[in-house]
Amino acid sequence: PYFDSMKASDVSGNIGLDYQIHDEMLAYVKVSKGVKSGGYGGGLAFQVEEIEPFDDEQLIDYEAGLKSELFERRVRLNLAAFYYDYSDLQVFTLVNRGGVPVQALTNASDARVYGMEAELQARPMSGLDVSLGLGVLRSEYRNFIAESGQDYSGNSLPAAPELSFNGAAVYEWPVEGIG
């Protein structure tokens, strides 16, 4: 049998300031700290020594933005800029266990993610809602050398597109005589 223990005592929280510029516009800044618990990977292990713990992941999030409702609340424009500072980011890597490549959860040292988002929602006429969104993102591993010796420092994080865009148009109208 394998016996081990871990202790975690990190605290999460946030602090922010809002400033109501006028009735239809709000500016804000905030700083948040988040923690994702460490633990033990549940992957394949041939020997007890291969069961290694991974540390808590920590994130400090800095964000500033503007929220507005314009033209008698028919148009909503939200803007945000953010900077994420990760420590001990948890990632899956391939490790060699008894000559077999196995996926294991480990800490990737540090990462930085920063970007901006813009969201526009409008109701140009009764029943028609239109929305558009744009995101610009930059992400980077820092000081990440995998167990295999591969240096991933400077690489982008997975599932972190540099540019994203979305849009939708929805038109609703009442249907008489149903129900």
C-alpha positions in Angstrom: 0.0 0.0 0.0 0.9 3.6 -0.5 0.5 6.2 2.2 1.1 9.9 1.9 -0.5 13.2 2.9 -0.7 16.8 1.6 -1.8 20.0 3.3 -3.4 23.0 1.6 -4.1 26.3 3.2 -4.4 28.8 0.4 -7.2 31.3 0.4 -9.1 32.6 -2.6 -10.9 36.0 -2.9 -11.3 39.2 -4.8 -11.4 42.9 -4.3 -12.8 45.4 -6.8 -13.9 49.0 -7.3 -16.8 50.2 -9.4 -17.3 53.8 -10.5 -20.7 54.8 -11.9 -19.7 57.4 -14.6 -23.3 58.2 -15.3 -26.7 56.3 -15.2 -25.7 54.3 -18.3 -22.0 53.6 -17.8 -20.0 51.8 -15.2 -16.2 51.4 -15.0 -14.5 48.8 -12.8 -11.2 47.3 -11.7 -10.7 44.1 -9.8 -8.0 41.8 -8.5 -8.9 38.2 -7.8 -6.9 35.2 -6.5 -8.0 31.7 -7.2 -6.6 28.3 -6.2 -7.0 24.9 -7.8 -6.1 22.2 -5.3 -3.1 19.9 -5.8 -3.3 16.2 -5.4 -2.1 12.9 -6.8 -2.5 11.8 -10.4 -4.6 8.8 -11.1 -2.6 7.6 -14.0 -0.8 4.3 -14.6 2.1 3.6 -12.2 4.3 0.5 -12.2 6.1 1.4 -8.9 5.2 3.3 -5.8 7.9 5.9 -6.5 6.0 6.9 -9.7 3.1 8.2 -7.7 4.0 11.8 -7.3 1.9 14.6 -6.0 1.3 17.9 -7.9 1.0 21.3 -6.2 -1.9 23.7 -5.9 -2.3 25.9 -9.0 -2.6 29.6 -8.2 -4.0 32.4 -10.4 -3.9 36.1 -9.8 -6.4 37.9 -12.1 -6.2 41.6 -12.8 -9.1 43.1 -14.8 -10.4 46.5 -15.8 -13.5 47.2 -17.9 -16.4 49.3 -18.9 -20.1 48.3 -19.0 -22.6 50.6 -20.7 -26.2 50.7 -21.8 -26.9 53.3 -24.5 -29.8 54.6 -26.6 -32.5 54.1 -24.0 -31.0 50.7 -23.1 -31.3 49.3 -26.6 -27.5 48.9 -27.0 -25.2 47.3 -24.5 -21.4 47.7 -24.9 -19.0 45.9 -22.6 -15.2 46.2 -22.8 -12.7 44.4 -20.6 -8.9 44.0 -20.4 -7.3 41.3 -18.3 -4.0 39.9 -17.2 -3.7 36.4 -15.6 -0.6 35.4 -13.7 -0.5 31.6 -13.1 1.9 29.9 -10.7 2.3 26.1 -10.7 -0.2 25.7 -13.6 -1.5 22.1 -13.7 -1.1 20.4 -17.1 -1.1 16.9 -18.5 2.3 15.8 -19.9 3.6 12.5 -21.3 6.0 10.7 -18.9 7.8 7.4 -19.4 6.7 4.7 -16.9 8.4 1.4 -17.3 9.0 2.1 -21.0 5.3 3.0 -21.5 4.3 6.6 -22.3 1.7 7.7 -19.8 -0.3 10.9 -19.4 0.4 12.4 -16.0 -0.9 15.6 -14.3 2.0 17.8 -13.2 2.8 21.5 -12.6 4.1 23.5 -15.5 5.7 26.2 -13.5 4.3 29.6 -14.6 2.1 31.0 -17.3 0.9 34.4 -18.4 -2.4 35.1 -20.3 -3.5 38.6 -21.2 -6.0 40.1 -23.6 -9.1 42.2 -24.3 -12.7 41.4 -25.0 -15.5 43.5 -26.5 -19.2 42.6 -26.5 -22.0 44.5 -28.3 -25.6 43.6 -27.9 -28.4 45.6 -29.7 -32.2 45.5 -30.1 -32.6 47.6 -33.3 -36.3 46.8 -33.5 -38.9 44.9 -31.5 -38.2 41.2 -31.5 -34.7 41.4 -33.1 -31.6 41.0 -30.9 -28.1 41.1 -32.4 -24.9 40.4 -30.6 -21.2 40.5 -31.6 -18.2 39.6 -29.6 -14.4 39.9 -30.2 -11.6 38.6 -28.1 -7.8 39.1 -28.5 -5.6 36.9 -26.4 -1.9 36.2 -25.8 -0.8 33.2 -23.7 2.6 31.9 -22.8 4.2 29.2 -20.7 7.1 30.5 -18.6 9.9 28.3 -17.2 8.2 25.1 -18.2 10.5 22.2 -18.7 8.7 18.8 -18.8 10.0 15.7 -17.1 11.2 14.5 -20.5 13.5 17.5 -20.7 11.5 19.2 -23.4 11.4 23.0 -22.9 7.9 24.4 -23.5 8.7 27.9 -22.3 7.4 30.6 -24.7 4.7 28.3 -26.2 1.1 29.3 -26.2 -1.3 27.5 -23.9 -3.7 25.0 -25.6 -7.3 26.1 -26.3 -6.2 29.8 -26.2 -6.9 31.3 -29.6 -5.2 34.6 -30.4 -8.3 35.9 -32.0 -12.0 34.9 -31.5 -15.2 36.3 -32.9 -18.8 35.4 -32.4 -22.1 36.8 -33.5 -25.8 36.0 -33.4 -29.1 37.4 -34.7 -32.4 36.3 -33.1 -35.8 37.4 -34.2 -38.8 36.4 -32.2 -42.5 37.0 -32.9 -45.7 35.8 -31.2 -47.6 32.9 -32.7 -51.4 33.2 -32.3 -53.8 30.3 -31.6 -51.3 27.7 -30.3 -51.9 26.2 -26.9 
